[in-house]
Amino acid sequence: MVTAKSIHHMTLVVNDVEKTRDFFTRIMGLPEIKKPDETMSIVWFGVEANELHCMVRPDYVEDGRSEMSLNGRDRGFEGRHIALTVSDTLDEVANVFEAEGIPYHRGTAGLPQIFCEDPSGNFVEINTGWFQAPL
């Protein structure tokens, strides 16, 4: 058995690098990090020891928004998503999203959370964290 010691990175497929860069740097506060090949249509972000890679695929040219919605009835946000723990309150996050015109939904999984979509339609969870005891 292979024993993983950490998650190195996650990759999201996006359709617009510049909109993605703006969302994750200006709105979400993620610092952009150097990528190995500057000619690639990809942007990388780093948060402590973790990385988020966002890359354009040639066959992914349309708006990637999911048919699952952010409204509480469909609960589509409970599927695929990345989660970012923030030091802000959820009210502060909501204020930023409202000022930017970004639709969002507050989650109800017990963990204080808000869900939104990035410009390519990938679900993003923003939470304030919780203590998790080891199994």
N, CA, C and O atoms as CSV, one atom per row, in Angstrom:
chain,resi,resn,atom,element,x,y,z
A,1,MET,N,N,0.840,-1.178,0.000
A,1,MET,CA,C,0.000,0.000,0.000
A,1,MET,C,C,0.886,1.243,0.000
A,1,MET,O,O,1.894,1.301,0.704
A,2,VAL,N,N,0.501,2.221,-0.789
A,2,VAL,CA,C,1.166,3.513,-0.806
A,2,VAL,C,C,0.589,4.339,0.341
A,2,VAL,O,O,-0.617,4.306,0.585
A,3,THR,N,N,1.440,5.073,1.041
A,3,THR,CA,C,0.973,5.908,2.141
A,3,THR,C,C,1.158,7.369,1.774
A,3,THR,O,O,2.279,7.875,1.734
A,4,ALA,N,N,0.051,8.039,1.508
A,4,ALA,CA,C,0.109,9.466,1.172
A,4,ALA,C,C,0.332,10.266,2.451
A,4,ALA,O,O,-0.227,9.940,3.498
A,5,LYS,N,N,1.146,11.306,2.364
A,5,LYS,CA,C,1.375,12.133,3.543
A,5,LYS,C,C,0.694,13.491,3.450
A,5,LYS,O,O,0.534,14.164,4.468
A,6,SER,N,N,0.290,13.910,2.256
A,6,SER,CA,C,-0.445,15.159,2.104
A,6,SER,C,C,-1.001,15.239,0.690
A,6,SER,O,O,-0.596,14.488,-0.197
A,7,ILE,N,N,-1.933,16.160,0.497
A,7,ILE,CA,C,-2.418,16.446,-0.850
A,7,ILE,C,C,-1.546,17.572,-1.389
A,7,ILE,O,O,-1.479,18.650,-0.797
A,8,HIS,N,N,-0.884,17.325,-2.500
A,8,HIS,CA,C,0.030,18.308,-3.078
A,8,HIS,C,C,-0.716,19.411,-3.807
A,8,HIS,O,O,-0.458,20.593,-3.582
A,9,HIS,N,N,-1.656,19.024,-4.695
A,9,HIS,CA,C,-2.422,20.032,-5.424
A,9,HIS,C,C,-3.732,19.456,-5.922
A,9,HIS,O,O,-3.929,18.241,-5.947
A,10,MET,N,N,-4.614,20.345,-6.314
A,10,MET,CA,C,-5.856,20.005,-6.997
A,10,MET,C,C,-5.861,20.796,-8.291
A,10,MET,O,O,-5.288,21.883,-8.366
A,11,THR,N,N,-6.511,20.246,-9.315
A,11,THR,CA,C,-6.594,20.928,-10.599
A,11,THR,C,C,-8.054,21.137,-10.968
A,11,THR,O,O,-8.870,20.219,-10.877
A,12,LEU,N,N,-8.370,22.348,-11.383
A,12,LEU,CA,C,-9.684,22.668,-11.930
A,12,LEU,C,C,-9.521,22.961,-13.410
A,12,LEU,O,O,-8.557,23.610,-13.816
A,13,VAL,N,N,-10.453,22.489,-14.212
A,13,VAL,CA,C,-10.481,22.826,-15.627
A,13,VAL,C,C,-11.312,24.098,-15.759
A,13,VAL,O,O,-12.438,24.168,-15.267
A,14,VAL,N,N,-10.751,25.095,-16.422
A,14,VAL,CA,C,-11.404,26.391,-16.569
A,14,VAL,C,C,-11.450,26.772,-18.045
A,14,VAL,O,O,-10.796,26.147,-18.881
A,15,ASN,N,N,-12.236,27.813,-18.354
A,15,ASN,CA,C,-12.296,28.231,-19.756
A,15,ASN,C,C,-11.750,29.632,-19.987
A,15,ASN,O,O,-11.746,30.113,-21.120
A,16,ASP,N,N,-11.287,30.296,-18.923
A,16,ASP,CA,C,-10.724,31.638,-19.079
A,16,ASP,C,C,-9.702,31.878,-17.966
A,16,ASP,O,O,-10.065,32.084,-16.808
A,17,VAL,N,N,-8.433,31.849,-18.330
A,17,VAL,CA,C,-7.366,31.995,-17.335
A,17,VAL,C,C,-7.425,33.353,-16.634
A,17,VAL,O,O,-7.245,33.429,-15.419
A,18,GLU,N,N,-7.674,34.410,-17.382
A,18,GLU,CA,C,-7.661,35.746,-16.770
A,18,GLU,C,C,-8.813,35.942,-15.789
A,18,GLU,O,O,-8.612,36.508,-14.715
A,19,LYS,N,N,-10.016,35.487,-16.137
A,19,LYS,CA,C,-11.137,35.575,-15.199
A,19,LYS,C,C,-10.867,34.720,-13.966
A,19,LYS,O,O,-11.201,35.106,-12.846
A,20,THR,N,N,-10.258,33.554,-14.183
A,20,THR,CA,C,-9.924,32.665,-13.071
A,20,THR,C,C,-8.879,33.312,-12.179
A,20,THR,O,O,-9.003,33.291,-10.954
A,21,ARG,N,N,-7.856,33.885,-12.785
A,21,ARG,CA,C,-6.809,34.583,-12.023
A,21,ARG,C,C,-7.422,35.694,-11.172
A,21,ARG,O,O,-7.111,35.816,-9.987
A,22,ASP,N,N,-8.287,36.497,-11.773
A,22,ASP,CA,C,-8.928,37.599,-11.050
A,22,ASP,C,C,-9.766,37.075,-9.884
A,22,ASP,O,O,-9.679,37.611,-8.779
A,23,PHE,N,N,-10.573,36.041,-10.111
A,23,PHE,CA,C,-11.430,35.493,-9.059
A,23,PHE,C,C,-10.608,34.976,-7.883
A,23,PHE,O,O,-10.876,35.324,-6.733
A,24,PHE,N,N,-9.609,34.148,-8.174
A,24,PHE,CA,C,-8.871,33.522,-7.075
A,24,PHE,C,C,-7.855,34.459,-6.417
A,24,PHE,O,O,-7.525,34.263,-5.248
A,25,THR,N,N,-7.354,35.462,-7.125
A,25,THR,CA,C,-6.425,36.399,-6.475
A,25,THR,C,C,-7.162,37.565,-5.831
A,25,THR,O,O,-7.001,37.813,-4.636
A,26,ARG,N,N,-7.960,38.278,-6.601
A,26,ARG,CA,C,-8.598,39.496,-6.083
A,26,ARG,C,C,-9.751,39.196,-5.132
A,26,ARG,O,O,-9.876,39.846,-4.094
A,27,ILE,N,N,-10.587,38.231,-5.466
A,27,ILE,CA,C,-11.754,37.933,-4.637
A,27,ILE,C,C,-11.390,36.999,-3.485
A,27,ILE,O,O,-11.744,37.267,-2.337
A,28,MET,N,N,-10.684,35.899,-3.781
A,28,MET,CA,C,-10.406,34.884,-2.766
A,28,MET,C,C,-9.069,35.062,-2.054
A,28,MET,O,O,-8.810,34.383,-1.061
A,29,GLY,N,N,-8.218,35.960,-2.542
A,29,GLY,CA,C,-6.962,36.254,-1.860
A,29,GLY,C,C,-5.890,35.187,-1.962
A,29,GLY,O,O,-5.011,35.128,-1.102
A,30,LEU,N,N,-5.930,34.334,-2.989
A,30,LEU,CA,C,-4.895,33.313,-3.155
A,30,LEU,C,C,-3.708,33.892,-3.910
A,30,LEU,O,O,-3.894,34.525,-4.949
A,31,PRO,N,N,-2.511,33.691,-3.420
A,31,PRO,CA,C,-1.350,34.182,-4.160
A,31,PRO,C,C,-1.028,33.272,-5.349
A,31,PRO,O,O,-1.046,32.046,-5.242
A,32,GLU,N,N,-0.736,33.906,-6.476
A,32,GLU,CA,C,-0.322,33.143,-7.644
A,32,GLU,C,C,1.119,32.693,-7.446
A,32,GLU,O,O,1.944,33.440,-6.920
A,33,ILE,N,N,1.421,31.460,-7.871
A,33,ILE,CA,C,2.786,30.938,-7.761
A,33,ILE,C,C,3.306,30.608,-9.155
A,33,ILE,O,O,2.540,30.481,-10.110
A,34,LYS,N,N,4.624,30.471,-9.246
A,34,LYS,CA,C,5.279,30.194,-10.529
A,34,LYS,C,C,4.915,28.799,-11.011
A,34,LYS,O,O,4.862,27.840,-10.240
A,35,LYS,N,N,4.669,28.719,-12.304
A,35,LYS,CA,C,4.418,27.428,-12.931
A,35,LYS,C,C,5.654,27.036,-13.735
A,35,LYS,O,O,6.434,27.908,-14.118
A,36,PRO,N,N,5.851,25.756,-13.998
A,36,PRO,CA,C,7.089,25.333,-14.664
A,36,PRO,C,C,7.222,25.770,-16.107
A,36,PRO,O,O,8.337,25.932,-16.602
A,37,ASP,N,N,6.106,25.966,-16.790
A,37,ASP,CA,C,6.151,26.347,-18.199
A,37,ASP,C,C,5.260,27.574,-18.383
A,37,ASP,O,O,4.034,27.462,-18.360
A,38,GLU,N,N,5.866,28.732,-18.563
A,38,GLU,CA,C,5.125,29.982,-18.663
A,38,GLU,C,C,4.294,30.092,-19.941
A,38,GLU,O,O,3.459,30.990,-20.054
A,39,THR,N,N,4.509,29.189,-20.909
A,39,THR,CA,C,3.732,29.249,-22.143
A,39,THR,C,C,2.405,28.493,-22.014
A,39,THR,O,O,1.542,28.615,-22.883
A,40,MET,N,N,2.236,27.728,-20.960
A,40,MET,CA,C,1.019,26.947,-20.776
A,40,MET,C,C,-0.156,27.853,-20.400
A,40,MET,O,O,0.021,28.850,-19.700
A,41,SER,N,N,-1.352,27.501,-20.868
A,41,SER,CA,C,-2.570,28.234,-20.532
A,41,SER,C,C,-3.094,27.678,-19.207
A,41,SER,O,O,-4.069,26.929,-19.154
A,42,ILE,N,N,-2.404,28.077,-18.152
A,42,ILE,CA,C,-2.682,27.554,-16.821
A,42,ILE,C,C,-2.243,28.601,-15.803
A,42,ILE,O,O,-1.335,29.388,-16.070
A,43,VAL,N,N,-2.882,28.611,-14.646
A,43,VAL,CA,C,-2.465,29.490,-13.558
A,43,VAL,C,C,-2.438,28.643,-12.288
A,43,VAL,O,O,-3.330,27.829,-12.046
A,44,TRP,N,N,-1.396,28.852,-11.482
A,44,TRP,CA,C,-1.239,28.110,-10.232
A,44,TRP,C,C,-1.310,29.072,-9.060
A,44,TRP,O,O,-0.822,30.200,-9.125
A,45,PHE,N,N,-1.935,28.597,-7.979
A,45,PHE,CA,C,-2.017,29.354,-6.740
A,45,PHE,C,C,-1.468,28.498,-5.613
A,45,PHE,O,O,-1.530,27.270,-5.671
A,46,GLY,N,N,-0.934,29.143,-4.593
A,46,GLY,CA,C,-0.415,28.418,-3.439
A,46,GLY,C,C,-1.016,28.945,-2.156
A,46,GLY,O,O,-1.162,30.154,-1.971
A,47,VAL,N,N,-1.362,28.029,-1.274
A,47,VAL,CA,C,-1.848,28.377,0.062
A,47,VAL,C,C,-1.124,27.455,1.027
A,47,VAL,O,O,-1.401,26.257,1.090
A,48,GLU,N,N,-0.187,28.033,1.782
A,48,GLU,CA,C,0.677,27.258,2.672
A,48,GLU,C,C,1.310,26.131,1.869
A,48,GLU,O,O,2.001,26.407,0.889
A,49,ALA,N,N,1.103,24.873,2.242
A,49,ALA,CA,C,1.748,23.766,1.529
A,49,ALA,C,C,0.883,23.217,0.401
A,49,ALA,O,O,1.249,22.221,-0.223
A,50,ASN,N,N,-0.246,23.840,0.132
A,50,ASN,CA,C,-1.169,23.328,-0.864
A,50,ASN,C,C,-1.149,24.176,-2.125
A,50,ASN,O,O,-0.847,25.368,-2.085
A,51,GLU,N,N,-1.476,23.544,-3.245
A,51,GLU,CA,C,-1.525,24.244,-4.518
A,51,GLU,C,C,-2.843,23.985,-5.217
A,51,GLU,O,O,-3.424,22.907,-5.096
A,52,LEU,N,N,-3.310,24.984,-5.950
A,52,LEU,CA,C,-4.474,24.864,-6.808
A,52,LEU,C,C,-4.022,25.203,-8.214
A,52,LEU,O,O,-3.528,26.304,-8.459
A,53,HIS,N,N,-4.184,24.275,-9.138
A,53,HIS,CA,C,-3.811,24.479,-10.538
A,53,HIS,C,C,-5.096,24.634,-11.345
A,53,HIS,O,O,-5.987,23.788,-11.262
A,54,CYS,N,N,-5.196,25.696,-12.116
A,54,CYS,CA,C,-6.356,25.937,-12.975
A,54,CYS,C,C,-5.872,25.969,-14.411
A,54,CYS,O,O,-5.051,26.809,-14.780
A,55,MET,N,N,-6.386,25.046,-15.228
A,55,MET,CA,C,-5.883,24.936,-16.588
A,55,MET,C,C,-7.011,24.951,-17.600
A,55,MET,O,O,-8.101,24.434,-17.353
A,56,VAL,N,N,-6.726,25.556,-18.746
A,56,VAL,CA,C,-7.660,25.573,-19.855
A,56,VAL,C,C,-7.429,24.319,-20.691
A,56,VAL,O,O,-6.293,23.971,-21.013
A,57,ARG,N,N,-8.521,23.650,-21.036
A,57,ARG,CA,C,-8.448,22.523,-21.960
A,57,ARG,C,C,-9.030,22.973,-23.280
A,57,ARG,O,O,-10.055,23.655,-23.289
A,58,PRO,N,N,-8.408,22.613,-24.416
A,58,PRO,CA,C,-8.901,23.042,-25.725
A,58,PRO,C,C,-10.339,22.618,-25.998
A,58,PRO,O,O,-11.048,23.309,-26.730
A,59,ASP,N,N,-10.791,21.496,-25.429
A,59,ASP,CA,C,-12.146,21.009,-25.689
A,59,ASP,C,C,-13.170,21.564,-24.694
A,59,ASP,O,O,-14.325,21.139,-24.691
A,60,TYR,N,N,-12.752,22.501,-23.862
A,60,TYR,CA,C,-13.627,23.074,-22.841
A,60,TYR,C,C,-13.732,24.565,-23.110
A,60,TYR,O,O,-13.099,25.375,-22.433
A,61,VAL,N,N,-14.533,24.919,-24.099
A,61,VAL,CA,C,-14.548,26.305,-24.544
A,61,VAL,C,C,-15.800,27.070,-24.130
A,61,VAL,O,O,-15.792,28.301,-24.115
A,62,GLU,N,N,-16.870,26.363,-23.794
A,62,GLU,CA,C,-18.100,27.041,-23.412
A,62,GLU,C,C,-18.118,27.304,-21.915
A,62,GLU,O,O,-17.254,26.834,-21.175
A,63,ASP,N,N,-19.110,28.057,-21.489
A,63,ASP,CA,C,-19.310,28.307,-20.071
A,63,ASP,C,C,-19.497,26.959,-19.381
A,63,ASP,O,O,-20.392,26.194,-19.740
A,64,GLY,N,N,-18.671,26.674,-18.409
A,64,GLY,CA,C,-18.689,25.373,-17.755
A,64,GLY,C,C,-19.651,25.261,-16.599
A,64,GLY,O,O,-19.610,24.279,-15.858
A,65,ARG,N,N,-20.514,26.240,-16.425
A,65,ARG,CA,C,-21.413,26.213,-15.275
A,65,ARG,C,C,-22.226,24.929,-15.253
A,65,ARG,O,O,-22.710,24.444,-16.276
A,66,SER,N,N,-22.353,24.407,-14.059
A,66,SER,CA,C,-23.031,23.151,-13.858
A,66,SER,C,C,-24.540,23.329,-13.922
A,66,SER,O,O,-25.049,24.420,-13.663
A,67,GLU,N,N,-25.256,22.270,-14.265
A,67,GLU,CA,C,-26.712,22.322,-14.188
A,67,GLU,C,C,-27.148,22.267,-12.732
A,67,GLU,O,O,-28.286,22.612,-12.414
A,68,MET,N,N,-26.258,21.836,-11.845
A,68,MET,CA,C,-26.550,21.869,-10.420
A,68,MET,C,C,-26.473,23.329,-9.993
A,68,MET,O,O,-25.577,24.057,-10.421
A,69,SER,N,N,-27.393,23.751,-9.164
A,69,SER,CA,C,-27.412,25.165,-8.825
A,69,SER,C,C,-26.963,25.391,-7.390
A,69,SER,O,O,-26.776,24.449,-6.620
A,70,LEU,N,N,-26.796,26.652,-7.056
A,70,LEU,CA,C,-26.431,27.042,-5.709
A,70,LEU,C,C,-27.638,27.144,-4.791
A,70,LEU,O,O,-27.479,27.346,-3.588
A,71,ASN,N,N,-28.846,27.009,-5.337
A,71,ASN,CA,C,-29.987,27.173,-4.449
A,71,ASN,C,C,-30.147,25.955,-3.549
A,71,ASN,O,O,-29.706,24.858,-3.892
A,72,GLY,N,N,-30.767,26.149,-2.419
A,72,GLY,CA,C,-30.879,25.105,-1.407
A,72,GLY,C,C,-31.703,23.911,-1.825
A,72,GLY,O,O,-31.582,22.847,-1.218
A,73,ARG,N,N,-32.542,24.046,-2.848
A,73,ARG,CA,C,-33.392,22.930,-3.259
A,73,ARG,C,C,-32.591,21.862,-3.994
A,73,ARG,O,O,-32.759,20.673,-3.723
A,74,ASP,N,N,-31.736,22.261,-4.908
A,74,ASP,CA,C,-31.014,21.284,-5.724
A,74,ASP,C,C,-29.811,20.697,-5.009
A,74,ASP,O,O,-29.422,19.562,-5.285
A,75,ARG,N,N,-29.228,21.438,-4.112
A,75,ARG,CA,C,-28.085,21.006,-3.312
A,75,ARG,C,C,-26.935,20.500,-4.180
A,75,ARG,O,O,-26.181,19.624,-3.754
A,76,GLY,N,N,-26.790,21.043,-5.396
A,76,GLY,CA,C,-25.723,20.624,-6.291
A,76,GLY,C,C,-24.345,20.915,-5.743
A,76,GLY,O,O,-23.372,20.250,-6.098
A,77,PHE,N,N,-24.261,21.929,-4.860
A,77,PHE,CA,C,-22.978,22.313,-4.293
A,77,PHE,C,C,-22.407,21.237,-3.384
A,77,PHE,O,O,-21.249,21.332,-2.977
A,78,GLU,N,N,-23.189,20.221,-3.058
A,78,GLU,CA,C,-22.661,19.154,-2.212
A,78,GLU,C,C,-21.835,18.152,-3.017
A,78,GLU,O,O,-21.268,17.219,-2.448
A,79,GLY,N,N,-21.764,18.335,-4.309
A,79,GLY,CA,C,-20.979,17.442,-5.151
A,79,GLY,C,C,-19.543,17.924,-5.267
A,79,GLY,O,O,-18.929,18.298,-4.267
A,80,ARG,N,N,-19.012,17.919,-6.457
A,80,ARG,CA,C,-17.612,18.280,-6.697
A,80,ARG,C,C,-17.375,19.734,-6.327
A,80,ARG,O,O,-18.149,20.614,-6.703
A,81,HIS,N,N,-16.325,19.976,-5.605
A,81,HIS,CA,C,-15.961,21.347,-5.244
A,81,HIS,C,C,-14.604,21.342,-4.573
A,81,HIS,O,O,-14.114,20.303,-4.129
A,82,ILE,N,N,-14.006,22.520,-4.505
A,82,ILE,CA,C,-12.832,22.693,-3.670
A,82,ILE,C,C,-13.295,23.489,-2.458
A,82,ILE,O,O,-14.301,24.195,-2.518
A,83,ALA,N,N,-12.564,23.372,-1.368
A,83,ALA,CA,C,-12.931,24.094,-0.150
A,83,ALA,C,C,-11.733,24.885,0.345
A,83,ALA,O,O,-10.616,24.374,0.425
A,84,LEU,N,N,-11.993,26.150,0.678
A,84,LEU,CA,C,-10.962,27.030,1.217
A,84,LEU,C,C,-11.395,27.479,2.603
A,84,LEU,O,O,-12.508,27.978,2.775
A,85,THR,N,N,-10.527,27.307,3.594
A,85,THR,CA,C,-10.798,27.816,4.934
A,85,THR,C,C,-10.260,29.234,5.000
A,85,THR,O,O,-9.122,29.493,4.608
A,86,VAL,N,N,-11.085,30.155,5.499
A,86,VAL,CA,C,-10.707,31.564,5.550
A,86,VAL,C,C,-10.670,32.046,6.995
A,86,VAL,O,O,-11.259,31.434,7.887
A,87,SER,N,N,-9.973,33.143,7.203
A,87,SER,CA,C,-9.931,33.746,8.535
A,87,SER,C,C,-11.036,34.786,8.702
A,87,SER,O,O,-11.267,35.264,9.813
A,88,ASP,N,N,-11.722,35.141,7.617
A,88,ASP,CA,C,-12.828,36.093,7.664
A,88,ASP,C,C,-14.068,35.427,8.260
A,88,ASP,O,O,-14.140,34.200,8.337
A,89,THR,N,N,-15.031,36.224,8.677
A,89,THR,CA,C,-16.338,35.681,9.038
A,89,THR,C,C,-17.115,35.429,7.755
A,89,THR,O,O,-16.803,36.001,6.711
A,90,LEU,N,N,-18.119,34.579,7.834
A,90,LEU,CA,C,-18.925,34.333,6.646
A,90,LEU,C,C,-19.710,35.573,6.244
A,90,LEU,O,O,-19.997,35.765,5.063
A,91,ASP,N,N,-20.059,36.409,7.203
A,91,ASP,CA,C,-20.727,37.672,6.853
A,91,ASP,C,C,-19.800,38.565,6.042
A,91,ASP,O,O,-20.242,39.229,5.104
A,92,GLU,N,N,-18.522,38.587,6.394
A,92,GLU,CA,C,-17.546,39.377,5.618
A,92,GLU,C,C,-17.401,38.816,4.210
A,92,GLU,O,O,-17.333,39.574,3.242
A,93,VAL,N,N,-17.352,37.486,4.089
A,93,VAL,CA,C,-17.272,36.852,2.768
A,93,VAL,C,C,-18.522,37.193,1.961
A,93,VAL,O,O,-18.431,37.549,0.786
A,94,ALA,N,N,-19.678,37.084,2.590
A,94,ALA,CA,C,-20.938,37.396,1.905
A,94,ALA,C,C,-20.950,38.849,1.429
A,94,ALA,O,O,-21.424,39.136,0.330
A,95,ASN,N,N,-20.438,39.758,2.240
A,95,ASN,CA,C,-20.380,41.169,1.842
A,95,ASN,C,C,-19.522,41.363,0.601
A,95,ASN,O,O,-19.886,42.130,-0.291
A,96,VAL,N,N,-18.385,40.675,0.536
A,96,VAL,CA,C,-17.513,40.764,-0.646
A,96,VAL,C,C,-18.243,40.215,-1.869
A,96,VAL,O,O,-18.244,40.842,-2.929
A,97,PHE,N,N,-18.860,39.048,-1.722
A,97,PHE,CA,C,-19.569,38.444,-2.850
A,97,PHE,C,C,-20.700,39.346,-3.335
A,97,PHE,O,O,-20.894,39.516,-4.539
A,98,GLU,N,N,-21.441,39.921,-2.395
A,98,GLU,CA,C,-22.537,40.813,-2.784
A,98,GLU,C,C,-22.010,42.040,-3.515
A,98,GLU,O,O,-22.597,42.467,-4.509
A,99,ALA,N,N,-20.909,42.613,-3.033
A,99,ALA,CA,C,-20.325,43.782,-3.688
A,99,ALA,C,C,-19.832,43.441,-5.094
A,99,ALA,O,O,-19.849,44.296,-5.980
A,100,GLU,N,N,-19.395,42.200,-5.304
A,100,GLU,CA,C,-18.880,41.763,-6.600
A,100,GLU,C,C,-19.966,41.163,-7.495
A,100,GLU,O,O,-19.704,40.825,-8.649
A,101,GLY,N,N,-21.178,41.031,-6.965
A,101,GLY,CA,C,-22.260,40.426,-7.747
A,101,GLY,C,C,-22.108,38.931,-7.932
A,101,GLY,O,O,-22.560,38.383,-8.937
A,102,ILE,N,N,-21.476,38.261,-6.976
A,102,ILE,CA,C,-21.256,36.816,-7.055
A,102,ILE,C,C,-22.367,36.105,-6.282
A,102,ILE,O,O,-22.480,36.288,-5.069
A,103,PRO,N,N,-23.193,35.294,-6.960
A,103,PRO,CA,C,-24.219,34.531,-6.252
A,103,PRO,C,C,-23.575,33.535,-5.289
A,103,PRO,O,O,-22.507,32.993,-5.572
A,104,TYR,N,N,-24.223,33.298,-4.159
A,104,TYR,CA,C,-23.692,32.348,-3.180
A,104,TYR,C,C,-24.830,31.714,-2.405
A,104,TYR,O,O,-25.966,32.187,-2.445
A,105,HIS,N,N,-24.517,30.645,-1.704
A,105,HIS,CA,C,-25.482,29.947,-0.862
A,105,HIS,C,C,-24.770,29.543,0.420
A,105,HIS,O,O,-23.656,29.020,0.376
A,106,ARG,N,N,-25.399,29.779,1.547
A,106,ARG,CA,C,-24.832,29.329,2.825
A,106,ARG,C,C,-25.155,27.859,3.002
A,106,ARG,O,O,-26.299,27.435,2.838
A,107,GLY,N,N,-24.132,27.087,3.339
A,107,GLY,CA,C,-24.303,25.655,3.526
A,107,GLY,C,C,-24.907,25.340,4.888
A,107,GLY,O,O,-24.974,26.194,5.772
A,108,THR,N,N,-25.345,24.091,5.035
A,108,THR,CA,C,-25.996,23.666,6.268
A,108,THR,C,C,-25.428,22.343,6.781
A,108,THR,O,O,-26.145,21.568,7.413
A,109,ALA,N,N,-24.155,22.080,6.518
A,109,ALA,CA,C,-23.569,20.799,6.909
A,109,ALA,C,C,-22.986,20.822,8.318
A,109,ALA,O,O,-22.263,19.900,8.696
A,110,GLY,N,N,-23.278,21.834,9.085
A,110,GLY,CA,C,-22.733,21.924,10.433
A,110,GLY,C,C,-21.476,22.757,10.498
A,110,GLY,O,O,-21.198,23.396,11.512
A,111,LEU,N,N,-20.718,22.753,9.422
A,111,LEU,CA,C,-19.521,23.574,9.295
A,111,LEU,C,C,-19.938,24.919,8.719
A,111,LEU,O,O,-20.620,24.949,7.695
A,112,PRO,N,N,-19.552,26.042,9.342
A,112,PRO,CA,C,-19.913,27.338,8.756
A,112,PRO,C,C,-19.321,27.467,7.350
A,112,PRO,O,O,-18.102,27.446,7.181
A,113,GLN,N,N,-20.190,27.599,6.341
A,113,GLN,CA,C,-19.708,27.556,4.964
A,113,GLN,C,C,-20.603,28.375,4.039
A,113,GLN,O,O,-21.793,28.573,4.288
A,114,ILE,N,N,-19.982,28.838,2.971
A,114,ILE,CA,C,-20.669,29.508,1.864
A,114,ILE,C,C,-20.157,28.861,0.578
A,114,ILE,O,O,-18.967,28.571,0.451
A,115,PHE,N,N,-21.055,28.640,-0.362
A,115,PHE,CA,C,-20.686,28.098,-1.657
A,115,PHE,C,C,-20.918,29.146,-2.727
A,115,PHE,O,O,-21.879,29.914,-2.669
A,116,CYS,N,N,-20.014,29.168,-3.717
A,116,CYS,CA,C,-20.181,30.011,-4.896
A,116,CYS,C,C,-19.607,29.235,-6.072
A,116,CYS,O,O,-19.186,28.088,-5.923
A,117,GLU,N,N,-19.593,29.861,-7.231
A,117,GLU,CA,C,-18.958,29.265,-8.406
A,117,GLU,C,C,-17.858,30.191,-8.884
A,117,GLU,O,O,-17.996,31.412,-8.823
A,118,ASP,N,N,-16.760,29.609,-9.362
A,118,ASP,CA,C,-15.725,30.425,-9.992
A,118,ASP,C,C,-16.225,30.811,-11.386
A,118,ASP,O,O,-17.292,30.347,-11.789
A,119,PRO,N,N,-15.500,31.637,-12.133
A,119,PRO,CA,C,-15.990,32.080,-13.445
A,119,PRO,C,C,-16.225,30.958,-14.453
A,119,PRO,O,O,-16.941,31.162,-15.432
A,120,SER,N,N,-15.638,29.774,-14.238
A,120,SER,CA,C,-15.837,28.663,-15.163
A,120,SER,C,C,-16.896,27.686,-14.677
A,120,SER,O,O,-17.147,26.678,-15.336
A,121,GLY,N,N,-17.527,27.965,-13.526
A,121,GLY,CA,C,-18.599,27.115,-13.045
A,121,GLY,C,C,-18.178,26.043,-12.060
A,121,GLY,O,O,-18.994,25.192,-11.705
A,122,ASN,N,N,-16.929,26.054,-11.604
A,122,ASN,CA,C,-16.499,25.108,-10.579
A,122,ASN,C,C,-17.017,25.590,-9.230
A,122,ASN,O,O,-16.893,26.769,-8.901
A,123,PHE,N,N,-17.597,24.680,-8.447
A,123,PHE,CA,C,-18.081,25.051,-7.131
A,123,PHE,C,C,-16.906,25.286,-6.183
A,123,PHE,O,O,-15.929,24.538,-6.187
A,124,VAL,N,N,-17.018,26.330,-5.377
A,124,VAL,CA,C,-16.005,26.675,-4.387
A,124,VAL,C,C,-16.710,26.816,-3.038
A,124,VAL,O,O,-17.661,27.585,-2.901
A,125,GLU,N,N,-16.235,26.068,-2.050
A,125,GLU,CA,C,-16.732,26.208,-0.681
A,125,GLU,C,C,-15.769,27.103,0.085
A,125,GLU,O,O,-14.552,26.933,0.004
A,126,ILE,N,N,-16.310,28.040,0.815
A,126,ILE,CA,C,-15.512,28.882,1.703
A,126,ILE,C,C,-16.017,28.569,3.101
A,126,ILE,O,O,-17.211,28.698,3.370
A,127,ASN,N,N,-15.114,28.155,4.003
A,127,ASN,CA,C,-15.540,27.827,5.355
A,127,ASN,C,C,-14.613,28.438,6.376
A,127,ASN,O,O,-13.530,28.922,6.048
A,128,THR,N,N,-15.051,28.409,7.616
A,128,THR,CA,C,-14.248,28.960,8.704
A,128,THR,C,C,-13.521,27.868,9.476
A,128,THR,O,O,-12.901,28.142,10.504
A,129,GLY,N,N,-13.593,26.634,8.990
A,129,GLY,CA,C,-12.857,25.527,9.589
A,129,GLY,C,C,-13.550,24.948,10.804
A,129,GLY,O,O,-14.497,25.520,11.345
A,130,TRP,N,N,-13.055,23.809,11.211
A,130,TRP,CA,C,-13.497,23.183,12.453
A,130,TRP,C,C,-12.416,22.230,12.898
A,130,TRP,O,O,-11.579,21.816,12.097
A,131,PHE,N,N,-12.426,21.891,14.130
A,131,PHE,CA,C,-11.439,20.951,14.662
A,131,PHE,C,C,-11.864,19.549,14.257
A,131,PHE,O,O,-13.023,19.174,14.435
A,132,GLN,N,N,-10.943,18.781,13.720
A,132,GLN,CA,C,-11.228,17.412,13.334
A,132,GLN,C,C,-10.287,16.490,14.094
A,132,GLN,O,O,-9.075,16.524,13.881
A,133,ALA,N,N,-10.831,15.680,14.966
A,133,ALA,CA,C,-10.033,14.722,15.729
A,133,ALA,C,C,-9.596,13.585,14.810
A,133,ALA,O,O,-10.352,13.179,13.928
A,134,PRO,N,N,-8.385,13.066,15.007
A,134,PRO,CA,C,-7.938,11.941,14.173
A,134,PRO,C,C,-8.782,10.698,14.437
A,134,PRO,O,O,-9.306,10.511,15.535
A,135,LEU,N,N,-8.906,9.850,13.415
A,135,LEU,CA,C,-9.673,8.601,13.574
A,135,LEU,C,C,-8.955,7.628,14.469
A,135,LEU,O,O,-9.454,6.529,14.712
